[in-house]
Amino acid sequence: MRPLRHLETLGVELTVVNCNQDGMLDLNGVRRALRANTRLLVTTHGSNVVGTLTPVEAVAALARERDVLSLVDAAQTAGAIPIDVQEMGVDLLAFSGHKGLLGPTGTGGLYIREGVALTPLMRGGTGSDSAHQIQPDFLPDAFESGTLNVVGIAGLAAGVRFLLGIGIDAVAAHDRALVSRFLAGASKISGITLYGPRDAALHCGVVSFNLAGATPSEVGLILDERFGIMARTGLHCAPSAHRTLGTFPTGTVRFSFGWFNTPAEVEKAVEALGDIAAWAIQGAAASKTLSL
């Protein structure tokens, strides 16, 4: 959103189509939002807040109908969900390297469909076409000015090789099984609110929740200090999503499951949340008694 909001300050018109409270995108809303001067349709592949998967093939098809470029943010799904840019029909797909692709931080990439013309954000040395003082116009050099993060790229390549050895379909099935196990167990906890779809098939490996009587930051601290469980709390760099959920400004607690997580860890997490929920309910009851 920050790059889009910056473009808005430069005079670019920006239209935001809200999802519903499960994070599902209304395709009719997208269709209505497209205008004669629309040039780019941007969407996430998987929500970093509630894990909901976006039907990017259908979104890209809408864009093509109106001769609009489509850009997909696959930060949450690359390496965890099968991605075929040709089958999806997208024009641009951006991804981070340090999440599902198991690479180092500071790595990532941008797929550019052949024939899509972009203007480089940076210009400088590329190590190629050194006889000319103008920026190369061929890929990838046109968009890779400066010395590349070679160590980071090597680490990202190692992560990709590891995943290809496993198979992305196997990774996706593993993550779905963990999400399904968590949703089934957590739904039995008194005082928990689960956000996003209840069907694990509509999820990437992200789940989001709150416990009655405790703030997300309290829950995250207890998970860390008492149970050795790491979680991300707060707004997850997505204030608009939390406004849609009704969880702004405190946010939620988020678990992110991946290949190296196990069913036993999910069970431990559910058990820990049950203990914290019971503590929160007891604390709320004691507080009410004292106030009386």
C-alpha positions as CSV (number, residue, x, y, z in Angstrom):
1,M,0.0,0.0,0.0
2,R,2.8,2.4,0.7
3,P,4.1,2.6,-2.9
4,L,0.5,2.9,-4.1
5,R,-0.2,5.7,-1.6
6,H,3.0,7.4,-2.7
7,L,1.8,7.3,-6.3
8,E,-1.5,8.8,-5.2
9,T,0.5,11.9,-3.9
10,L,1.9,12.2,-7.4
11,G,-1.5,12.4,-9.0
12,V,-2.2,8.8,-9.7
13,E,-5.8,7.8,-9.0
14,L,-6.1,4.9,-6.6
15,T,-9.2,2.8,-6.0
16,V,-9.2,0.2,-3.1
17,V,-11.7,-2.7,-3.2
18,N,-12.3,-4.1,0.2
19,C,-12.5,-7.8,1.0
20,N,-15.1,-9.3,3.3
21,Q,-14.3,-10.2,6.9
22,D,-13.0,-13.6,5.9
23,G,-10.5,-11.9,3.5
24,M,-12.4,-13.1,0.4
25,L,-12.3,-10.7,-2.6
26,D,-15.6,-9.7,-4.3
27,L,-14.8,-10.1,-8.0
28,N,-17.9,-8.1,-8.9
29,G,-16.5,-5.3,-6.7
30,V,-13.2,-5.5,-8.7
31,R,-15.2,-5.3,-12.0
32,R,-17.1,-2.3,-10.8
33,A,-13.9,-0.6,-9.7
34,L,-12.2,-0.8,-13.1
35,R,-12.5,2.4,-15.0
36,A,-11.6,3.7,-18.5
37,N,-8.3,5.1,-17.2
38,T,-7.3,2.1,-15.1
39,R,-3.8,1.0,-15.9
40,L,-2.9,-1.6,-13.2
41,L,-4.8,-4.0,-11.1
42,V,-2.8,-5.1,-7.9
43,T,-3.7,-7.9,-5.5
44,T,-2.1,-10.2,-3.0
45,H,-2.0,-13.9,-3.7
46,G,-2.4,-14.8,0.0
47,S,-3.3,-12.5,2.9
48,N,-0.5,-11.9,5.3
49,V,-3.2,-11.3,8.0
50,V,-5.7,-14.1,7.8
51,G,-4.1,-16.3,5.1
52,T,-7.0,-16.1,2.6
53,L,-6.0,-17.1,-1.0
54,T,-7.1,-14.7,-3.7
55,P,-8.5,-16.2,-7.0
56,V,-5.7,-14.5,-9.0
57,E,-6.6,-16.3,-12.2
58,A,-10.0,-14.7,-12.2
59,V,-8.6,-11.3,-11.2
60,A,-6.1,-11.5,-14.1
61,A,-8.8,-12.4,-16.5
62,L,-10.8,-9.3,-15.5
63,A,-7.7,-7.2,-16.1
64,R,-7.2,-8.7,-19.6
65,E,-10.8,-8.0,-20.5
66,R,-10.2,-4.3,-19.9
67,D,-6.6,-4.3,-21.3
68,V,-5.2,-3.6,-17.8
69,L,-1.9,-4.9,-16.5
70,S,-2.2,-7.3,-13.4
71,L,0.3,-7.4,-10.6
72,V,0.3,-10.1,-7.9
73,D,2.1,-9.9,-4.6
74,A,3.1,-13.5,-3.8
75,A,5.2,-12.7,-0.7
76,Q,3.1,-15.2,1.4
77,T,2.7,-17.9,-1.2
78,A,5.9,-18.3,-3.3
79,G,7.5,-21.6,-2.3
80,A,4.4,-22.7,-0.3
81,I,1.6,-22.7,-3.0
82,P,2.1,-23.9,-6.6
83,I,2.5,-20.9,-8.9
84,D,2.3,-21.0,-12.7
85,V,2.5,-17.5,-14.0
86,Q,1.5,-18.7,-17.5
87,E,-1.6,-20.5,-16.2
88,M,-2.5,-17.6,-13.9
89,G,-2.2,-15.2,-16.8
90,V,-0.6,-12.4,-14.7
91,D,1.6,-9.7,-16.1
92,L,3.8,-9.1,-13.1
93,L,4.4,-11.2,-9.9
94,A,6.6,-10.0,-7.0
95,F,7.8,-12.2,-4.3
96,S,10.1,-12.1,-1.2
97,G,12.8,-14.7,-0.8
98,H,12.9,-15.0,3.0
99,K,9.5,-16.5,3.6
100,G,8.2,-19.6,1.8
101,L,11.3,-19.8,-0.4
102,L,13.5,-20.3,2.6
103,G,16.1,-17.7,1.5
104,P,17.9,-15.0,3.4
105,T,16.3,-11.7,4.2
106,G,16.9,-8.9,1.6
107,T,16.2,-11.2,-1.3
108,G,13.2,-11.4,-3.7
109,G,12.3,-11.1,-7.3
110,L,9.9,-9.7,-9.9
111,Y,8.5,-11.8,-12.8
112,I,7.8,-9.6,-15.8
113,R,5.7,-11.1,-18.7
114,E,7.4,-10.8,-22.0
115,G,6.2,-7.7,-23.8
116,V,5.4,-5.7,-20.6
117,A,7.4,-2.4,-20.8
118,L,8.5,-0.9,-17.4
119,T,10.6,2.1,-16.5
120,P,13.6,1.3,-14.3
121,L,13.5,2.8,-10.8
122,M,17.3,2.9,-10.7
123,R,19.9,3.4,-13.4
124,G,23.6,2.6,-13.1
125,G,26.2,-0.1,-13.6
126,T,25.0,-3.5,-14.6
127,G,28.2,-5.2,-15.6
128,S,27.0,-5.6,-19.2
129,D,26.9,-3.4,-22.3
130,S,29.7,-1.4,-20.8
131,A,30.4,0.5,-24.1
132,H,27.2,2.5,-23.7
133,Q,26.3,5.2,-21.2
134,I,22.6,4.6,-21.3
135,Q,20.7,2.0,-19.3
136,P,20.4,-1.4,-21.1
137,D,16.9,-2.1,-22.3
138,F,17.0,-5.9,-22.1
139,L,16.1,-8.2,-19.1
140,P,17.2,-8.6,-16.4
141,D,19.9,-6.0,-16.7
142,A,17.5,-3.1,-17.3
143,F,16.3,-3.5,-13.7
144,E,19.4,-4.8,-11.9
145,S,21.6,-1.7,-11.5
146,G,24.4,-1.9,-9.0
147,T,26.3,-4.9,-7.5
148,L,23.9,-7.7,-6.9
149,N,23.4,-9.4,-3.5
150,V,25.3,-12.4,-4.6
151,V,25.5,-14.1,-1.2
152,G,21.8,-13.6,-0.7
153,I,21.0,-14.9,-4.2
154,A,23.1,-18.0,-3.5
155,G,21.2,-18.6,-0.3
156,L,17.9,-18.1,-2.1
157,A,19.0,-20.6,-4.8
158,A,19.8,-23.1,-2.0
159,G,16.3,-22.7,-0.6
160,V,14.7,-23.1,-4.0
161,R,16.7,-26.3,-4.7
162,F,15.6,-27.7,-1.4
163,L,11.9,-27.0,-2.1
164,L,12.1,-28.4,-5.6
165,G,13.5,-31.6,-4.1
166,I,10.4,-31.8,-1.9
167,G,7.9,-30.6,-4.4
168,I,5.7,-27.5,-3.9
169,D,2.6,-29.6,-4.0
170,A,3.9,-31.6,-1.0
171,V,4.7,-28.3,0.9
172,A,1.2,-27.0,0.2
173,A,-0.5,-30.2,1.4
174,H,1.7,-30.2,4.5
175,D,0.7,-26.5,5.3
176,R,-3.0,-27.2,4.6
177,A,-2.9,-30.1,7.0
178,L,-1.4,-28.0,9.8
179,V,-3.9,-25.2,9.2
180,S,-6.7,-27.7,9.3
181,R,-5.5,-29.2,12.5
182,F,-5.1,-25.8,14.1
183,L,-8.5,-24.5,13.1
184,A,-10.2,-27.7,14.3
185,G,-8.4,-27.6,17.7
186,A,-8.6,-23.8,18.2
187,S,-12.3,-23.6,17.4
188,K,-13.0,-25.6,20.6
189,I,-11.2,-23.0,22.8
190,S,-13.6,-20.8,24.8
191,G,-13.2,-17.1,24.1
192,I,-11.2,-17.4,20.9
193,T,-12.1,-15.5,17.8
194,L,-10.7,-17.0,14.6
195,Y,-10.4,-14.8,11.5
196,G,-10.4,-15.9,7.9
197,P,-12.0,-18.9,6.2
198,R,-12.7,-22.1,8.1
199,D,-11.7,-24.2,5.1
200,A,-8.0,-24.8,5.1
201,A,-8.1,-25.2,1.3
202,L,-8.7,-21.5,1.0
203,H,-5.7,-20.7,3.2
204,C,-2.0,-20.3,2.8
205,G,-0.1,-21.2,6.0
206,V,-1.3,-18.2,7.9
207,V,-3.9,-18.0,10.7
208,S,-5.0,-15.1,12.8
209,F,-7.0,-15.0,16.1
210,N,-7.7,-13.1,19.3
211,L,-8.5,-14.3,22.8
212,A,-11.2,-12.6,24.9
213,G,-9.8,-10.7,27.9
214,A,-6.3,-10.5,26.6
215,T,-4.6,-8.1,24.1
216,P,-2.7,-9.6,21.2
217,S,0.6,-8.3,22.7
218,E,-0.1,-10.1,26.0
219,V,-0.9,-13.3,24.2
220,G,2.3,-13.1,22.2
221,L,4.4,-12.4,25.2
222,I,3.0,-15.3,27.2
223,L,3.4,-17.7,24.2
224,D,7.0,-16.7,23.9
225,E,8.0,-16.6,27.6
226,R,6.0,-19.5,29.0
227,F,5.6,-21.8,26.1
228,G,8.5,-21.0,23.7
229,I,6.1,-20.4,20.8
230,M,6.8,-17.5,18.5
231,A,4.0,-15.5,17.0
232,R,3.5,-12.1,15.3
233,T,1.1,-9.7,17.0
234,G,-0.3,-6.4,16.1
235,L,-1.3,-4.9,12.7
236,H,1.1,-6.9,10.5
237,C,1.8,-3.8,8.3
238,A,-1.9,-4.0,7.1
239,P,-4.0,-1.5,8.9
240,S,-6.8,-1.5,6.2
241,A,-7.2,-5.3,6.6
242,H,-7.5,-4.9,10.3
243,R,-10.1,-2.2,9.9
244,T,-12.1,-4.7,7.7
245,L,-11.7,-7.3,10.4
246,G,-12.7,-4.9,13.1
247,T,-9.4,-5.5,14.9
248,F,-7.9,-2.0,14.5
249,P,-5.9,-0.6,16.3
250,T,-4.8,-3.6,18.5
251,G,-4.6,-6.2,15.7
252,T,-4.5,-9.9,16.2
253,V,-2.1,-12.8,17.0
254,R,-0.8,-14.5,13.9
255,F,0.7,-18.0,13.5
256,S,2.6,-18.9,10.3
257,F,3.0,-22.6,9.6
258,G,5.6,-23.9,7.2
259,W,7.4,-27.0,6.1
260,F,9.5,-27.3,9.3
261,N,6.5,-27.2,11.6
262,T,5.0,-30.5,12.8
263,P,1.5,-31.6,13.9
264,A,2.8,-32.0,17.4
265,E,3.8,-28.3,17.5
266,V,0.3,-27.4,16.3
267,E,-1.2,-29.4,19.2
268,K,1.2,-27.8,21.6
269,A,0.1,-24.4,20.3
270,V,-3.6,-25.2,20.7
271,E,-3.0,-26.5,24.2
272,A,-1.1,-23.3,25.1
273,L,-3.9,-21.1,23.8
274,G,-6.4,-23.0,25.8
275,D,-4.3,-22.3,29.0
276,I,-4.0,-18.6,28.1
277,A,-7.7,-18.3,27.3
278,A,-8.6,-19.9,30.7
279,W,-6.3,-17.5,32.5
280,A,-7.8,-14.5,30.6
281,I,-11.3,-15.6,31.5
282,Q,-10.4,-16.1,35.1
283,G,-8.7,-12.7,35.2
284,A,-11.8,-11.0,33.7
285,A,-14.1,-12.7,36.2
286,A,-11.8,-11.6,39.1
287,S,-11.7,-8.1,37.8
288,K,-15.5,-8.0,37.5
289,T,-15.8,-9.3,41.1
290,L,-13.5,-6.6,42.4
291,S,-15.3,-3.9,40.6
292,L,-18.6,-5.0,42.2
